[in-house]
């Protein structure tokens, strides 16, 4: 029976709007690479990047000077996950639910719940990728920001600005958890129409853009548990801009991606992108690296556990989403439809399979993700 899903599409969209959903903030804040073609886990997607260039003197002459060759780099991202939710139905199941809520109501809710599950998994992937690949951090670990004002937003904006990244093109987002969102909603200067400019927050609870950031909440903002390493010292002189730091004399504990570290005499809070599990090794912090020169034997301290609220520019991260790859000639599905989740904007493939006195609806997506630019990511600790 072909075209099974065509008549059911409206029910799917209605259910997607009615089923309870967690807030998503990371998905709409990153670059989304969509496509209708099927893709497989392990498939590579490339993006290009240009390097910084040096300027030269302009010297008048009767011959046109040779240009300086430039290298255009490409970085790759791999589709790493292929996930789906199977929803089986028998004839008896349909007859049973038709005596209550009705089949169209129940199966629509099931599809919406499947979208919810996969969307939350994608949101967690992006939240984790973002905070473990940030450049620097601001705030007090263990203390929810915005307790009395929203000055912290200007501070995290400065991180991205000082890194030389765009802050005024309308593509900055600050993704916070519900605790930080609640603190913002309680600030009198944002509730007052005369100070905020409108009554959106007061009447609807809508977070307003502040300091150039689109403010968003996510139910998947991650809590980071710090590594256990102690006693680590710089093993060599490291210049300003260095991101790979040689460390030694540690106790063999863990230095983890996402750890926020400081060095004696330097007030910057650096984010470890790549750590190690040994008494010595090379740690990689987020670019643009050290803001101050690091002297040999300078002590490093790992900060406390924290909640990773994230500020980022849209170009900092990319999410690639595809439908699963089908074999030549297709598989046993009698109908296939690509549906965009109105809540998250993610596209899913919904397939219907017919068996012996049984049918199955399958909701699936393939995705990969990558933080391209730590320079464009900063943390607001909570």
Secondary structure, 3 states (H helix, E strand, C coil): CCCCCHHHHHHHHHHHHHCCCCCCCCHHHCEEEEEEEEECCCCEEEEEEECCCCCCCCCCCCCCCCCCCCCEEEEEEECCEEEEEEEEEEHHHHHHHHCCCCHHHHHHHHHHHHHHHHHHHHHHHHHHHHHCCCCEEECCCCCCCCCCCCHHHHHHHHHHHHCCCCCCCCCEEEEECHHHHHHHHCCHHHHCHHHHCCCHHHHHCCCCCECCEEEEECCCCCEECCCCCCCCEECCCECCCCCEEEEECCCCCEECCCCEEEECCEEEEEEEEECEECCCEEEEECCCCCCCCECCCCEEEECCCEEEEEEEEHHHEEEEEEEECCCCCCCCEEEEEEEECCCCCCEEEEEEEECCCEEEEEEEEEEEEEECCHHHEEEEEC
